[in-house]
Amino acid sequence: MTMELGISGQTALVLGGGKGIGRGISAALAAEGVRVILTSRTLAEAKAAAAGIGLDCVGLACDTADLASVNALADTVEAEFGGAGILVLNSGGPAAGPATGVEMAAYATAFQQLFMGPVTLAMRLLPKMRAQGYGRIMTVGSSGMVEPIANLAVSNAIRPATAGWSKTLAREVGADGVTVNVLIPGRIDTDRVAQIDGGAAARTGQSLDAVRAQSWGRIPVGRYGTPEEFGAAAAFLAGRSAGFITGSFLRIDGGQITSIG
């Protein structure tokens, strides 16, 4: 018996959908019959990613650190696609580094990219979701929202703001059929994780293979997750049958995060 998600024919907007976790989500939604609008920072990258996924997938450019770019994207989605019932807020993380070495401007830049831009977009698309009685807003967060990650000071500081916003919004719009959730990735095999592992190897003088082996040893399933596995979880949350799941923080981490709360 298969589960019918009931989202065929919906339109989804996936930020950062051209690679890594975002691409995994884009592909999973497209496979369910969803028209997917994915974004990358450049139009060429977005179009290439959309073509690679195929199905009913189109690529547009957006830089969440630029509010003009965000609003232009919202204008296009509303005018050409009639809005989006599924919104995935996914932005690349800020540069790694310890708290003692961060310039104050880096926090402002990260807040614009990770909070202001995505929230602005959500507020633009939310009224249509509420009016039609169905909407899914998902933010791809970080395990640093639950357990701060060493050497990712800026991410650890800024991403929790999105968690608070998501929980607050979920309580306000749940009765309208709109759910708001945060997906917490553990170590998913993406370019971002490769960058973090490479940085750890450089700092410690270990080989990249040794760093990865140590990382796998801290994950109960003994490996990194895949973008496809992450995408499957996001597609489930987008489904009609997941309408009672809101204000939640779904960990897709192979059991790595040790805290209960």
Residue pairs with C-beta under 8 A, 6 or more apart in sequence:
3 236
3 239
3 241
5 32
5 235
5 236
5 238
5 239
5 240
5 241
6 239
6 240
6 241
7 29
7 32
7 33
7 34
7 85
7 86
7 235
7 238
7 239
7 240
8 32
8 33
8 34
9 33
9 34
9 35
10 34
10 35
10 85
10 86
10 134
10 238
11 34
11 35
11 36
11 37
11 77
11 81
11 82
11 83
11 84
11 85
11 86
12 26
12 29
12 34
12 35
12 36
12 37
12 84
12 85
12 86
12 87
12 88
12 238
13 37
13 38
13 39
13 73
13 77
13 84
13 86
13 87
13 88
13 121
13 125
14 22
14 25
14 26
14 29
14 36
14 37
14 38
14 39
14 88
14 90
15 22
15 39
15 62
15 64
15 88
15 89
15 90
15 91
15 118
15 121
16 22
16 39
16 40
16 90
16 91
16 92
16 140
17 23
17 25
17 26
17 36
17 38
17 39
17 40
17 46
17 49
17 88
17 90
18 26
18 38
18 39
18 40
18 45
18 46
18 48
18 49
18 59
19 40
19 49
19 190
19 191
20 188
20 190
20 191
20 192
20 227
21 90
21 140
21 185
21 188
21 190
21 227
21 230
21 231
22 38
22 88
22 90
22 140
23 38
23 49
23 53
23 227
23 231
24 226
24 227
24 228
24 229
24 230
24 231
24 234
25 88
25 90
25 140
25 227
25 230
25 231
25 234
25 235
26 36
26 38
26 49
26 53
26 57
26 231
27 53
27 227
27 228
27 231
28 228
28 231
28 232
28 234
28 235
29 36
29 86
29 231
29 234
29 235
29 238
30 36
30 53
30 54
30 55
30 56
30 57
31 55
31 235
32 235
32 238
33 56
34 56
34 86
34 238
35 56
35 57
35 58
35 81
36 50
36 53
36 55
36 56
36 57
36 58
37 57
37 58
37 59
37 60
37 77
37 81
37 84
38 46
38 49
38 50
38 53
38 57
38 58
38 59
38 60
39 46
39 59
39 60
39 61
39 62
39 73
40 46
40 49
40 59
40 61
40 62
41 61
41 62
41 63
42 61
43 59
43 60
43 61
45 59
46 59
46 60
46 61
47 59
48 59
49 59
50 57
50 58
50 59
51 57
51 59
60 73
60 76
60 77
61 69
61 73
62 69
62 70
62 72
62 73
63 69
63 70
63 117
64 70
64 91
64 112
64 113
64 114
64 117
64 118
64 121
65 109
65 112
65 113
65 117
66 117
67 112
67 116
67 117
67 120
69 117
70 117
70 120
70 121
71 120
71 124
73 121
74 120
74 121
74 124
74 125
77 83
77 84
77 125
78 124
78 125
78 128
82 128
83 125
83 128
83 129
84 125
84 128
85 128
85 129
85 132
85 134
85 135
85 136
86 135
86 136
86 138
86 238
87 121
87 122
87 125
87 129
87 135
87 136
87 137
87 138
88 138
88 139
88 140
88 234
89 118
89 121
89 122
89 137
89 138
89 139
89 140
89 162
90 139
90 140
91 113
91 114
91 117
91 118
91 140
92 113
92 192
93 114
93 142
93 152
93 155
93 192
94 106
94 109
94 110
94 113
94 114
94 152
94 154
94 155
94 158
95 106
95 154
96 151
96 152
96 195
96 196
96 199
97 151
97 152
97 153
97 154
98 151
98 153
99 153
99 157
101 153
102 153
102 154
106 154
107 154
107 157
107 158
110 154
110 155
110 157
110 158
111 158
111 161
114 155
114 158
114 159
114 161
114 162
115 158
115 161
115 162
115 165
118 139
118 162
119 162
119 165
122 137
122 169
126 135
126 137
126 173
126 178
128 135
129 135
129 137
129 173
129 176
129 177
129 178
130 173
130 176
130 177
130 178
132 177
133 176
133 177
134 177
134 178
134 240
135 173
135 176
135 177
135 178
135 179
136 178
136 179
136 181
136 237
136 238
137 166
137 169
137 178
137 179
137 180
137 181
138 180
138 181
138 182
138 183
138 234
138 237
138 238
139 162
139 166
139 181
139 182
139 183
140 182
140 183
140 185
141 159
141 162
141 163
141 182
141 183
141 184
141 185
141 249
142 149
142 152
142 155
142 156
142 159
142 184
142 185
143 149
143 184
143 185
143 186
143 251
143 253
143 256
143 257
144 152
144 155
144 156
144 159
145 159
145 160
145 162
145 163
145 182
145 184
145 249
146 184
146 249
146 251
146 257
146 259
146 261
147 257
147 258
147 259
148 156
149 155
149 156
151 199
151 200
151 203
152 196
162 182
163 182
163 249
166 180
166 181
166 182
166 247
167 180
167 247
169 180
170 179
170 180
170 181
170 246
170 247
171 247
173 180
174 246
174 247
177 243
178 246
179 237
179 242
179 243
179 245
179 246
180 246
180 247
181 237
181 245
181 246
181 247
181 248
181 249
181 250
182 248
182 249
182 250
183 230
183 233
183 234
183 237
183 250
183 252
184 249
184 250
184 251
184 252
184 253
184 257
185 225
185 230
185 252
185 253
186 219
186 225
186 251
186 252
186 253
186 254
186 256
186 257
187 193
187 215
187 219
187 224
187 225
187 253
187 254
187 256
188 224
188 225
188 226
188 227
188 229
188 230
188 252
189 224
189 225
189 226
189 227
190 227
193 224
197 208
197 211
197 212
197 215
198 208
200 206
200 211
201 207
201 208
201 210
201 211
204 211
215 224
216 222
216 223
216 224
218 256
219 253
219 254
219 255
219 256
220 254
220 255
220 256
221 254
221 255
222 254
223 254
224 254
225 252
225 253
225 254
229 252
230 252
233 250
233 252
236 242
237 245
237 250
251 257
